[in-house]
Amino acid sequence: MAAIDITKISGLTKPIIERIPKTARGIDLHRRIGDLIEDSDISLRVDLKEILDSFLVNMIKINASDIDIGGPGCAGKVWYRVFGDKSPLKLPKPLSVLETDILLHNAILESQREHLIEGKNLDFSYSINIGKDRVQRFRADMYFDLDHLGLNMRKIDNTIRPFKTLGVHAEVAKAVSLKYFKYGLSLITGITGSGKSSTLDTIIDANNRTVDAHIVIIASPVELIHDPIRCVVRHREVGSDVTSFKDGAIQALRQDPDIIVIGELRDPETIMTALEITDSGHKTFGTLHTSSAMESIERILGEMPTEEQNRVRSRLADVLTCVVSQKLVPSLDGKRVLAKEVLLANASVRAAIRNNNIGEIYQMLMEGRDRGMNTMEQDLKRLYDEGKISKDSALNYANNKSKMLQLLSEVTY
């Protein structure tokens, strides 16, 4: 795609801005912008789309993971995150909030706009053509910022990393493989931007290549598309293909699945559904926004009503297979490297969960290296010893600072 002269945006948006009443505010403003966009000539809409797409093409060129546009919070600039740091694109002039409102309204469907206005937020997927038979997909989140639209888009990596690049122990590889474990709940956890989706896609791909099965993926939105190899692979996007994660998981039970992937365990109902479908004999994967294995277990239990916690604790102890908690840490070469904490649910771990002794699990992680387990601090120490990260990064990204200091002070022979 050829680069677009972004100075054209003022000329393209001016006729629409002139038709917006000066008194329009809030939801009324956005309904009017939406109506004007829908009534616009198709050529104008194409030109506006090309401007947005040009920002995304530039995002690919500079190897950015995220882009932010619109609303007072962006101060009229287009921001990119490159190797963890946010910085603005140099523009000839700032974009007004109305210009970006129009640009962003043009990027969504009328039905999506209604969802955005009603729910004040919209998760969706977006695609651009980047060459012959090549499509780049993005995960998008549109929201309100002081009555104007803001947008974040995250580039979806089209390349699935080979499973061996995860660097996990053979026992962990077995735990996430349908070939060896026909059921059980595996959790991939980490903060936003920690690479959870990439790790989960790698695991899905490994199963897709090694077993004859049916995989159902429920996501919001659907990111990377897995081509069927040895598996039937269904992609169900929340909002367009199914109403919720919970409904998607329940419906999947009637679709003859072997593996059910729940993109995010974001509420008590979805968590409980994940435990139930796993308990019914299915292999289930899910993600959580937590930074450690113990925090993941505590989050699941903490989301439940007090009277339900004993029952949930027992069920979680029965179905949990493994937890991989990960972070992307700045590396000495100016990029980022994966650090991970790995928990395998052996008999001792299950007993600790069942008896509400979650605090004991950290010691089990520290002592379980020969079985494939490790703490985040042990993995950060490994990366430091291998010369991949600095001592400061190891300490800054540790969950347990005192234990990290202790490990860093140890002499390695």
Backbone torsions as a table, in degrees:
resi	resn	phi	psi	omega
1	MET	NA	134.0	178.8
2	ALA	-72.2	149.8	178.2
3	ALA	-65.0	142.6	-179.1
4	ILE	-102.8	138.2	176.4
5	ASP	-74.3	105.5	-172.7
6	ILE	-72.1	-12.4	176.2
7	THR	-66.8	-15.1	178.6
8	LYS	-69.5	-14.9	-173.4
9	ILE	-61.4	-35.9	179.7
10	SER	-63.2	-43.3	179.4
11	GLY	-66.6	-35.9	-179.0
12	LEU	-73.1	-37.1	-175.9
13	THR	-86.9	-19.0	-174.8
14	LYS	-56.2	-47.0	-179.6
15	PRO	-60.4	-33.0	179.1
16	ILE	-74.4	-43.9	-179.4
17	ILE	-60.4	-38.3	-179.1
18	GLU	-65.6	-21.4	-179.0
19	ARG	-93.8	-2.3	178.2
20	ILE	-87.2	122.7	178.7
21	PRO	-56.7	139.1	-179.1
22	LYS	-61.9	-22.5	-177.9
23	THR	-87.9	-4.7	-176.8
24	ALA	-67.0	130.7	-180.0
25	ARG	-140.9	160.2	171.7
26	GLY	54.6	-136.3	-176.4
27	ILE	-62.8	-36.8	178.6
28	ASP	-59.2	-40.5	177.6
29	LEU	-58.6	-46.3	-174.8
30	HIS	-74.8	-31.5	174.4
31	ARG	-65.9	-39.4	179.5
32	ARG	-67.1	-42.3	177.3
33	ILE	-61.6	-43.0	179.2
34	GLY	-60.4	-45.0	179.3
35	ASP	-62.6	-41.6	-179.5
36	LEU	-66.6	-37.5	176.9
37	ILE	-63.8	-46.8	-178.7
38	GLU	-63.5	-29.6	-179.8
39	ASP	-87.3	-4.6	-175.6
40	SER	-74.3	157.2	175.6
41	ASP	-63.5	144.1	-176.7
42	ILE	-60.2	-32.2	-179.1
43	SER	-65.4	-36.2	177.5
44	LEU	-66.1	-42.0	-179.5
45	ARG	-65.0	-38.0	177.4
46	VAL	-64.5	-43.1	179.8
47	ASP	-63.6	-40.3	178.0
48	LEU	-65.6	-39.7	178.3
49	LYS	-63.5	-39.0	-179.3
50	GLU	-65.1	-32.1	177.1
51	ILE	-66.9	-48.6	177.4
52	LEU	-59.8	-43.9	-179.3
53	ASP	-63.7	-31.0	179.2
54	SER	-66.0	-35.7	175.2
55	PHE	-62.9	-36.8	-178.7
56	LEU	-73.6	-36.0	175.8
57	VAL	-62.3	-42.2	177.5
58	ASN	-63.4	-36.1	177.3
59	MET	-58.1	-42.5	179.1
60	ILE	-67.0	-41.2	-178.1
61	LYS	-61.7	-39.0	-176.5
62	ILE	-93.3	6.7	177.1
63	ASN	61.4	40.4	177.5
64	ALA	-84.1	148.1	177.8
65	SER	-91.2	-29.7	-175.0
66	ASP	-139.1	156.9	173.5
67	ILE	-135.3	142.5	176.3
68	ASP	-126.8	131.7	-178.1
69	ILE	-139.2	144.2	166.8
70	GLY	90.5	160.1	178.2
71	GLY	78.7	160.5	178.5
72	PRO	-57.7	-29.2	-177.0
73	GLY	-63.8	-21.0	179.3
74	CYS	-94.5	-6.4	176.5
75	ALA	53.0	36.8	176.8
76	GLY	76.4	10.3	-178.7
77	LYS	-110.9	165.6	173.0
78	VAL	-109.7	122.2	-173.2
79	TRP	-107.8	143.0	176.8
80	TYR	-124.6	146.1	170.7
81	ARG	-104.3	117.7	-179.8
82	VAL	-121.9	118.3	-177.7
83	PHE	49.8	42.5	172.9
84	GLY	96.1	-17.1	-176.1
85	ASP	-109.2	139.2	178.5
86	LYS	-93.2	136.6	175.6
87	SER	-152.7	150.9	-175.7
88	PRO	-87.5	152.0	171.4
89	LEU	-76.7	137.6	177.4
90	LYS	-74.9	117.5	-179.5
91	LEU	-112.3	151.3	177.5
92	PRO	-59.9	-32.6	177.5
93	LYS	-155.5	155.4	177.8
94	PRO	-65.3	149.6	174.6
95	LEU	-88.3	137.5	177.5
96	SER	-76.1	159.7	-179.9
97	VAL	-65.4	-31.2	177.4
98	LEU	-71.2	-35.7	176.6
99	GLU	-62.4	-44.4	-180.0
100	THR	-74.1	-32.0	174.0
101	ASP	-56.7	-45.9	-179.6
102	ILE	-66.0	-43.0	179.3
103	LEU	-59.0	-41.2	-176.8
104	LEU	-78.4	-39.0	175.8
105	HIS	-60.2	-34.2	-179.6
106	ASN	-67.6	-19.1	-175.1
107	ALA	-84.7	-8.4	-175.6
108	ILE	-121.0	162.5	178.2
109	LEU	-80.7	162.4	179.6
110	GLU	-60.2	-40.5	179.5
111	SER	-66.3	-36.6	177.1
112	GLN	-67.1	-36.3	179.2
113	ARG	-62.2	-40.2	177.8
114	GLU	-62.7	-41.7	178.0
115	HIS	-63.5	-40.9	179.1
116	LEU	-62.7	-46.1	-177.2
117	ILE	-68.5	-39.1	-179.7
118	GLU	-73.1	-44.4	-174.6
119	GLY	-96.2	-5.7	-179.3
120	LYS	63.5	14.1	178.8
121	ASN	-161.6	148.5	179.0
122	LEU	-143.8	119.4	170.7
123	ASP	-96.3	131.5	178.8
124	PHE	-156.9	168.2	176.1
125	SER	-106.2	153.3	-176.4
126	TYR	-142.6	141.6	-177.0
127	SER	-131.9	148.0	172.2
128	ILE	-133.0	152.4	174.1
129	ASN	-85.9	130.5	-177.7
130	ILE	-121.3	16.1	179.3
131	GLY	154.0	-179.2	-178.2
132	LYS	-59.3	117.5	178.1
133	ASP	57.2	25.6	178.7
134	ARG	-120.6	128.8	-179.2
135	VAL	-125.9	134.4	173.8
136	GLN	-107.8	126.7	-179.5
137	ARG	-101.5	151.4	178.5
138	PHE	-133.4	145.6	170.4
139	ARG	-94.4	125.1	-172.9
140	ALA	-120.3	145.2	173.8
141	ASP	-134.1	117.9	179.7
142	MET	-110.7	139.8	-172.7
143	TYR	-154.9	177.2	-179.5
144	PHE	-102.1	139.1	177.7
145	ASP	-132.4	102.0	-177.5
146	LEU	49.6	52.2	174.7
147	ASP	74.9	4.1	176.4
148	HIS	-122.3	165.0	-175.1
149	LEU	-85.9	136.5	169.8
150	GLY	-119.3	151.9	-178.5
151	LEU	-140.0	132.1	167.0
152	ASN	-116.4	134.2	172.0
153	MET	-124.8	135.5	176.6
154	ARG	-113.1	130.1	179.7
155	LYS	-69.6	131.0	177.0
156	ILE	-91.6	122.5	-177.6
157	ASP	-67.9	118.3	-179.4
158	ASN	-75.9	-14.4	-178.1
159	THR	-98.4	122.4	177.0
160	ILE	-87.4	124.7	179.8
161	ARG	-69.1	139.5	174.4
162	PRO	-58.5	146.9	-175.7
163	PHE	-58.5	-35.2	-177.0
164	LYS	-63.5	-21.7	-179.2
165	THR	-71.8	-14.6	176.4
166	LEU	-69.8	-23.8	176.5
167	GLY	66.2	36.4	-179.2
168	VAL	-96.8	156.5	178.6
169	HIS	-64.6	155.4	-179.3
170	ALA	-58.0	-35.3	179.6
171	GLU	-66.7	-34.0	177.3
172	VAL	-70.8	-40.5	177.7
173	ALA	-58.9	-40.2	177.6
174	LYS	-66.9	-39.0	-176.2
175	ALA	-62.2	-34.1	-177.6
176	VAL	-96.1	4.2	-179.3
177	SER	-101.2	130.1	176.5
178	LEU	-63.4	-25.6	-179.5
179	LYS	-61.1	-33.9	-175.3
180	TYR	-107.0	-33.2	179.0
181	PHE	-125.3	110.4	-175.1
182	LYS	-78.2	-17.4	177.9
183	TYR	-147.2	173.9	-179.6
184	GLY	124.3	154.7	-178.6
185	LEU	-102.9	121.8	175.6
186	SER	-113.6	132.7	-177.6
187	LEU	-113.8	132.2	171.5
188	ILE	-110.6	116.9	-171.8
189	THR	-126.9	161.8	179.6
190	GLY	158.2	165.0	178.1
191	ILE	-71.2	169.7	176.1
192	THR	-57.5	132.7	179.1
193	GLY	84.6	13.9	-178.8
194	SER	-92.1	0.3	177.6
195	GLY	90.3	18.1	-179.1
196	LYS	-58.2	-46.1	-176.8
197	SER	-62.2	-40.1	179.8
198	SER	-64.4	-42.2	178.3
199	THR	-64.2	-44.0	179.8
200	LEU	-64.1	-39.4	177.4
201	ASP	-63.3	-37.4	177.8
202	THR	-63.2	-41.9	179.6
203	ILE	-67.7	-42.8	177.7
204	ILE	-61.0	-44.7	-179.3
205	ASP	-61.8	-40.2	179.8
206	ALA	-62.2	-40.7	177.1
207	ASN	-69.3	-39.2	179.4
208	ASN	-60.0	-28.7	-177.8
209	ARG	-93.2	-13.0	-170.6
210	THR	-120.3	-14.4	-179.4
211	VAL	-132.2	157.7	176.6
212	ASP	-98.9	104.9	-170.0
213	ALA	-157.8	-172.1	178.8
214	HIS	-127.0	121.6	-179.5
215	ILE	-111.9	127.3	175.6
216	VAL	-112.9	120.8	-178.7
217	ILE	-110.5	121.4	178.0
218	ILE	-111.8	118.4	-172.2
219	ALA	-142.2	158.9	177.8
220	SER	-140.1	93.6	-5.7
221	PRO	-89.6	176.2	171.0
222	VAL	-66.5	131.4	-178.8
223	GLU	-104.0	-101.7	-178.5
224	LEU	-71.2	136.1	178.2
225	ILE	-93.7	124.0	178.9
226	HIS	-94.1	119.8	175.3
227	ASP	-72.2	138.4	176.6
228	PRO	-61.1	127.6	177.0
229	ILE	-115.2	-75.5	171.8
230	ARG	-108.4	-3.6	-178.2
231	CYS	-120.3	150.5	161.6
232	VAL	-74.0	128.4	-178.8
233	VAL	-124.3	115.0	177.7
234	ARG	-101.6	134.2	175.5
235	HIS	-114.1	118.1	-177.7
236	ARG	-121.2	113.7	-176.9
237	GLU	-91.3	127.6	178.4
238	VAL	-65.0	128.3	-178.9
239	GLY	105.9	-34.1	179.8
240	SER	-114.7	-39.1	-179.7
241	ASP	-102.6	-22.9	-178.3
242	VAL	-155.4	152.3	-172.0
243	THR	-77.6	-28.1	-177.4
244	SER	-158.9	165.2	174.9
245	PHE	-59.4	-44.3	-178.6
246	LYS	-59.6	-49.5	-179.7
247	ASP	-62.5	-40.1	179.2
248	GLY	-61.6	-41.2	-179.8
249	ALA	-67.5	-43.3	179.5
250	ILE	-65.1	-44.5	179.6
251	GLN	-63.7	-33.5	-179.2
252	ALA	-60.1	-30.1	180.0
253	LEU	-61.6	-23.7	179.8
254	ARG	-95.9	9.1	-176.3
255	GLN	-112.6	16.9	177.6
256	ASP	56.0	54.8	-178.8
257	PRO	-88.9	157.4	168.9
258	ASP	-107.1	-37.2	179.2
259	ILE	-126.9	131.3	175.5
260	ILE	-119.0	124.0	-179.6
261	VAL	-109.3	117.9	178.3
262	ILE	-105.2	110.9	-171.0
263	GLY	-52.8	-36.7	-179.2
264	GLU	-154.0	127.1	175.4
265	LEU	-88.3	81.4	-166.2
266	ARG	-99.3	-7.7	-178.8
267	ASP	-151.1	162.9	-176.6
268	PRO	-56.3	-39.2	-178.8
269	GLU	-63.0	-43.7	-179.8
270	THR	-67.8	-40.6	178.1
271	ILE	-60.6	-47.0	-179.3
272	MET	-63.4	-39.1	178.2
273	THR	-63.9	-41.4	178.7
274	ALA	-60.4	-42.5	178.5
275	LEU	-64.7	-39.6	-178.1
276	GLU	-68.7	-43.7	-178.4
277	ILE	-70.4	-30.8	175.9
278	THR	-69.3	-41.3	179.8
279	ASP	-64.3	-21.5	179.4
280	SER	-82.8	0.1	173.4
281	GLY	107.6	23.0	179.7
282	HIS	-111.5	155.8	174.7
283	LYS	-90.0	123.4	-172.7
284	THR	-125.7	139.6	174.3
285	PHE	-122.5	145.5	176.8
286	GLY	-154.2	166.0	177.6
287	THR	-121.2	153.1	176.3
288	LEU	-136.5	150.5	176.2
289	HIS	-90.3	69.2	178.9
290	THR	-132.7	157.0	-172.2
291	SER	-105.8	1.0	178.1
292	SER	-151.9	164.6	-179.9
293	ALA	-66.4	-43.2	-179.8
294	MET	-65.2	-40.7	178.3
295	GLU	-63.4	-34.1	178.9
296	SER	-64.0	-44.7	179.5
297	ILE	-66.0	-43.3	179.5
298	GLU	-64.7	-35.8	178.7
299	ARG	-64.0	-44.9	179.5
300	ILE	-60.2	-46.5	-179.0
301	LEU	-69.1	-39.0	-178.1
302	GLY	-68.5	-23.0	179.5
303	GLU	-75.3	-14.7	-175.0
304	MET	-91.8	148.6	174.4
305	PRO	-58.0	149.1	-176.2
306	THR	-53.6	-41.5	-177.2
307	GLU	-70.3	-15.5	-179.3
308	GLU	-98.4	-10.1	-168.6
309	GLN	-65.0	-37.8	179.1
310	ASN	-63.5	-42.7	179.6
311	ARG	-66.0	-41.8	179.6
312	VAL	-67.8	-38.7	178.7
313	ARG	-59.8	-43.1	179.4
314	SER	-66.5	-41.6	-179.3
315	ARG	-68.1	-41.4	178.6
316	LEU	-62.3	-41.1	178.0
317	ALA	-60.9	-34.2	-178.6
318	ASP	-73.9	-37.1	-169.0
319	VAL	-104.0	-18.6	-175.4
320	LEU	-65.2	131.7	178.0
321	THR	-104.9	-54.1	178.8
322	CYS	-158.3	161.0	175.4
323	VAL	-132.0	126.0	173.7
324	VAL	-115.2	112.2	178.2
325	SER	-106.2	128.7	-170.6
326	GLN	-134.4	159.9	176.5
327	LYS	-141.6	149.7	172.1
328	LEU	-101.8	115.6	-171.5
329	VAL	-106.5	135.1	176.6
330	PRO	-56.4	129.9	-178.2
331	SER	-102.3	166.0	-175.8
332	LEU	-68.5	-16.5	178.2
333	ASP	-90.3	10.6	177.6
334	GLY	86.2	3.1	179.1
335	LYS	-107.9	-148.1	176.7
336	ARG	-137.3	150.2	-177.9
337	VAL	-129.8	148.2	-176.2
338	LEU	-80.3	127.4	170.4
339	ALA	-118.0	139.2	-173.4
340	LYS	-143.1	146.5	170.1
341	GLU	-106.4	133.9	-174.5
342	VAL	-126.8	126.1	176.8
343	LEU	-119.2	128.4	172.1
344	LEU	-108.4	131.9	-175.3
345	ALA	-82.3	83.8	174.2
346	ASN	-87.7	-174.1	-175.6
347	ALA	-60.3	-39.4	-179.0
348	SER	-66.6	-42.3	178.7
349	VAL	-64.4	-42.9	179.7
350	ARG	-61.9	-40.5	179.2
351	ALA	-65.3	-39.3	179.4
352	ALA	-63.9	-39.6	178.2
353	ILE	-67.1	-48.0	-176.0
354	ARG	-62.5	-36.4	-177.2
355	ASN	-93.4	8.5	178.6
356	ASN	60.1	40.4	176.6
357	ASN	-112.8	54.6	-174.3
358	ILE	-61.1	-32.8	-178.8
359	GLY	-59.9	-22.2	-179.7
360	GLU	-74.5	-17.2	-171.4
361	ILE	-68.0	-32.1	-178.7
362	TYR	-58.6	-43.2	178.8
363	GLN	-65.4	-36.6	177.1
364	MET	-63.8	-38.3	176.8
365	LEU	-63.1	-44.5	-177.8
366	MET	-63.4	-34.3	-174.5
367	GLU	-97.4	3.2	-173.7
368	GLY	-104.6	22.3	-175.3
369	ARG	-60.7	-38.0	-178.6
370	ASP	-68.2	-15.3	177.7
371	ARG	-105.9	8.1	174.9
372	GLY	99.5	4.9	-178.5
373	MET	-98.6	153.8	173.5
374	ASN	-164.6	156.3	175.0
375	THR	-84.6	165.3	175.0
376	MET	-60.8	-38.0	-178.1
377	GLU	-65.3	-38.7	177.9
378	GLN	-65.9	-37.2	-179.9
379	ASP	-73.0	-36.5	175.6
380	LEU	-64.2	-38.5	176.8
381	LYS	-63.2	-39.7	177.2
382	ARG	-61.0	-46.8	-179.7
383	LEU	-63.4	-36.7	177.2
384	TYR	-67.2	-44.1	179.5
385	ASP	-63.5	-31.5	179.7
386	GLU	-82.5	0.2	177.9
387	GLY	74.7	24.6	-177.7
388	LYS	-96.2	-28.6	-179.9
389	ILE	-133.1	161.9	179.3
390	SER	-83.8	165.6	176.9
391	LYS	-63.7	-38.9	178.9
392	ASP	-62.5	-41.4	178.6
393	SER	-65.3	-40.0	178.3
394	ALA	-59.2	-43.1	-178.8
395	LEU	-72.0	-42.0	-177.6
396	ASN	-65.0	-32.4	-175.9
397	TYR	-97.6	2.5	178.7
398	ALA	-74.5	146.7	173.2
399	ASN	-81.6	-34.8	-178.7
400	ASN	-116.1	95.9	-173.4
401	LYS	-63.4	-41.3	-178.0
402	SER	-65.5	-39.9	177.8
403	LYS	-68.1	-35.2	177.9
404	MET	-65.1	-42.8	177.3
405	LEU	-61.4	-39.8	178.9
406	GLN	-63.4	-44.5	-179.6
407	LEU	-66.4	-39.4	-178.9
408	LEU	-68.4	-24.2	-179.9
409	SER	-83.5	-11.5	179.8
410	GLU	-74.3	140.8	179.1
411	VAL	-86.9	127.9	179.3
412	THR	-101.3	124.3	-179.9
413	TYR	-102.5	NA	NA
